[in-house]
Amino acid sequence: MTQAYPLQWPMGRPRTKARQQSKFKVASTKAFEEMMLELSRFKAKGVVVSSNIPTRRDGTPYRDGLNEKMPDPGVAVYFTKGARLVCLPCDTYLCPWENCRAIGLAVEAFRSMERHGAHQVLDQAFEGFTALPPPSPFPASPNLVAWWVVLGIHETATEEEVSAAYKANAKAAGGASYELNRAKEEALLAVRARG
């Protein structure tokens, strides 16, 4: 299960051996907010920001942790784009906020490619970012576990029951996860399709 805390680095992705200080001229909280805004503009679904910063109940990292120099400042952002589970990891810099900034700028570049009609290039780029989630009790492909199984509710649940189950599961797990976010989105789509 992809968790927001602690860091769930994607399998098979190499780690940076010699980290550096960035030259980014932006506040740490602004870097995180802009990354999330770029992901929203990119229509990324089921976003989980995984790092070694403890998280609040909503699964987002505590802001003061973004500035901390820590042994492992890596950040891995898991999300769904279309039908593909994507992971954008970065551990190039000394502080988590710097790695968030780098990921935000990468997403901005992907959006630019998408805007200018370079879909083929974007698809090829995303082949390299297809996520292999860390080992978990769930199958590697999240589509193999039905949303109602992940949430622990009946497939005819109401929107209120979906929200309550999502909150209860996130609280029990210590934060949001990719599987929970995906399950909630699929459940709400199913509820709305039923009318």
N, C-alpha and C positions, 0 to 999 in steps of 0.2 A: 504494500500500500504506500503510495507516494505521500510522504508527510511533509508539512511545512517546517517542522522542527523535530529532530535535528536534521542537518543537511543530508539529503538523499541524492548523492552524485550519480549520474547515469552510468550504467555498466558499460565498460569498454571505452569510455572517454578518458584520455590521459589528463593528468593533473599538471599544473604549472610548477616547475621546480624552483624558479627564482622569481618571486613576485616583485612588483615595482610600485612606486607611488605614481598616481595619475596626475595629469595636468588639467583635469576637469575643473571648471570654474562655476560650480553650482553647489548649493547647500545639500547636505545629505538627505534630508526629508524631501527636498525638491527632486532629487535624483530618483528616489523611490516613486514619488507621485507621478513624475513624467514617464517613467517606465510603465507604470500601470495604465496611464492615459494612452500611451502608444499601443499597448496590448489591446486596449478597448477599441481604439480606432482601427486596429488590424483585424477586429472581430474575432479575437482569440476567445475561446470558450473554456470553461472549467479551469481557470488559471490557479495554479498553486506555486507560490514562491517558496522554495525550500532553501533554508540556510541554517547556520548555527546560532541564530539570534532567537531567543525565546519568543513565542508568539502570544498575541492576545487571543481572546475567545473566537474572534472572527477569522483567525488563521493568518493575520498579517503580523509582521515582526514589530516588536517594540522599537520606536523611533530612535531612542538613545543607543540601542545596540548597533545601528547602522554605522556609527562613527568608531566603534571599537576595533582596535587592532587585535586580532585573535589568531591562534595557530592555523585555523582553517577559515578564511574569510569568503570562501566560495559561495556562489549563489547559483541555483539551478531553477529555471522557470519552466514548469510543465504546463502545457495547454493543448487544446484541440483546435486545429485549423482544418475546416472541412471535415473529412473523415480520418485525418491523420493526427496521431498523438505526437506532439513535438516537444523537445526539450532544448532550451538554450542555456547552457551552463557557462559560467565565467568565474575563474579564480586567478586572473592575471594580476589583480591589484591587492594592496595590503588591507583595505577596509571593505566591508560588504557594500557600502553605499557606492563605492567606485565601480564595483562589479555590476551593481544594479544599473548604474549610468551607462556602462558599456553595453549591457543587454538592451536597454532602452534605445540607444543609438542604433544598434543592429536592427531592432524591430522597425525603427523609423526608416532605415535603408530598405528593408523588405517592403514596407508600405509604398515607398517611392517606386520600387520595381513594379509593384502591383498596379500603381496608378498609371505608369507609363507603358503598360501593356507587355511587360516582360514576364508573362506568366510561365512560359516554358523554362526560363532561367530560374525563376523563383521555385518552381516545382523541383528542378534539379538540385537547387541549393537545399531545399527541405529534405531531400533524400538523405543527406548527411546529418540532419538534425532529428530524424525520426527517433523517438524516444524508446529506449529499452528501459523500462522502469526497474528500480532496484528489486532484489528478491522480495517476494511477498506471498501471502497465502492466496492471492488472486491470480488468475491466469495472466500471461503477458499481455494479451489483448483484452482491453477493458470491455469490448463488445460481447465477450463470452459470458459476462455476469449481468443478468437482467437488473434493471434499476430497482425493481421491487425487492429483489433479493439483497442488494447492497443496502437499501434503506430499511429492510426488515418489515415491509408493509405489504398489503394486498395490491394487486395490479389495478384495482378499480378505486384506489384511494383518492380522496379529494385533495384540492390544493392545500388546504389547512393541514391535513394529515401528512402530506409530503413535507411541508415546511417544518412541522413538529418533529417528524422522524429525522430530517436532515440535522436540525439543531441538536437533538438528543445524541445522534451518532457522532457529530463533530465534537460535542462536549465530552463524550466518552473516550474519543480517540485523542483528545488534547489539541484539537484543531481540525481545520478542513483538510481534505485530501483530494487528489485528482478523482478517485473513484466516487467519492461522495458528491463532488461538484458535478461530475458527469451524470451520475444517477439522478440528482435533483433536476438538472436541466432536461433530461429525457422524460422524467416523470411529469414535469410541468407541461412539456409539449404534449404528452399523452393526455393529460387532464384537459388541456385546451382543445385538443382534437376531438375529444368526446363531447365537448360543448358544455 
